[in-house]
Structures are given as structure tokens and as C-alpha cells.
């Protein structure tokens, strides 16, 4: 049973890293959207966004999914309640948000300013709302 606790600990660490990145990247987008195309600051944001996504957010998401699947298999999916299925759905939606952020990063990389800073301020709240719902489901297990 000790190894399951290690899986859980590693899963929580991966979730924290993933969420930290998903909360920080749109903040960078807010500031990047207000920079002049081609400016030194814009180029700096491009490097920061690319490194954050590739070095932290992407590997953390992979770890979240791998460890989550391992935990579900170890505990037996059939023993988990309806809360688990809703949690998985919300995690998949969060992964979709991750994908959108990767697309927005590529738009900035190409010097396309598709969205405003205000848009990214609002988008920054989406991972927070999903995280709250996911944590409540995982801890409270309401159904």
C-alpha cells in the first residue's frame, strides 16, 4: 500500500506544477498582448512562454495523466464513485484549455495579436474555476 501513497504524492506534485503553469501562462499573455510586435519585450515574452510550456506545463500534464491512470488502475475504477467520472471530464476539459493556451502561444510566436489583454485576463480564470471543482470532487467525493 505504501507505493500507492507514493503515486498519490507524485500525482499531487505534478498537478501543482501543471496548475502553476496554467495559471502563469495566461498572465504572460496579458502582458504580451500589450507589447509592440518585434520589440525586445515581445521577444522576451516569446522565450518565457515557450520555455514555460515545454519545460514545465507539458511534462507536468503528461505526469498528471500517467500517475492518475496508474492510481485509478491501482484503486480499481469500478470502486470509484460518480464523482470520479465528473472529475475525469473536468480534467479533460482542463487539458483542452491547455491545448488552447499552446495555440495562443504559437499565435504570439508568429506575432499575431488575435486576442486582447482583457481576453487573457478572463481566460486566466478558467483554470482556476476548473481546479476548484476538481479538488472539491476529489476531496469531498460528493456523489
N, C-alpha and C positions, 0 to 999 in steps of 0.2 A: 504493500500500500504506500510505502514511502515514495516510490517512484511516481505515483500519481500526484503527490504533493509537489514534487519537483516539476512535473509537467504543468501543473497549475501556476506555480511561481513563474516559470518561464513564459507561460501564456500571458500572465498579468504584466510582466515586464515588456513583452512585445506589444501588448495593447497600449501601454503607456507611451512607448516610443512612437507607435503609429499615430495615436491621437495627438501627441505633441507636434508631430509634423503636419497633420491635417489641420491643426489649429493655427500653426505658424505660417504655412504656405500662403493661405489667402490674405494674411496680414501683409506679407511681402507684396502680393498682387495689388493691394490697396495703394501702397506707396509707389509701386512700379507704374501703375496706371497714370499717375500724376507726373511722371518724368517725361522729359523730352526724348523722342526717338533718337537713338545714336549718341546720347550723352554718356559721359563716363558713369554716371549713377545708374542709368538704364542698363549698361553693360555689366555693372557690378551686380545688380539685381538678377540678371540672367544667370550669372555664375552661381549666386546663392540659391536660387530656385532650383537649378539643375542638380546641384550637389545635395540639397536637402531631399529632393525627390529620389534621386538614385542611391544615395548612401544611407538614408535613414528610412524614409517613408515606404519605398518599395520593399526592401528587405524585411522591415517590420511587419508589413501586411502579409507577406509570404509566411513568416513565422507565426503570426496570429492564426492563419488558416491551417497550417500544418499542425500546430500544437492543439488547436481547437478540435480538429478532426481526430487526433490521437486521443484527446480527453473523452470525446463523445464515444469513440470506439471502446475505450477502457471502461467507461462507466455504463455503457450499453444505451444506445439511443432510445430503445423502447422503454427504458426505465425513466427517461426524462419526460417531463410534463409538456403541456401545450405551450407554456412559457418559452421552452427551448426552441420550438419551431418559429415562434414570432421573433425571438432573438436572432435566429439564423437569418430570417428575412431582413431584419433591420441591419445586420452585419453585411449582407449582400448589397443592400441599398447604400451603405457606407462605402463599400468597395466601388460602387458606381460613382459616388461623389469623388472618390479618389481618382477614378478614371477621368472625370470632368476636369479635375484640377491638373492632371497631366496634360490634357488637351489645351487648357488655358495657358499652361507653361510653354507649350510649343507655339501658341499664338504670340506670346511675348517674345519668344526666341526669334520669330520671323518679323518682329517689330509691328505686329498687328495689334491695334488697340480696339478690340471688339467690344469690351465692356468697360464701364466706368468704375472709378474707385468706390462709388456708392454701391454698385452691384456687388463688388467683392466684400464690402462691409456686411452686406446682407448674407452673402454666400458663406461668410465666415461663421455664421450662427448655425448653419445646417449640421456640421459635425457635432457641435455641442448638444443640440437637441437629440440627435440620434444616440450619442454617447449616454446621455441621461437615461433615455428609455432602455437602452441595452443593459446598463448597470442595474437599474431597478428590476428588470426582468431576471437578471442573473442572480441577484442577491435576495430579492423578496420572493421570487417564484410565485407570482400571484395566482396562477392557474395551472 
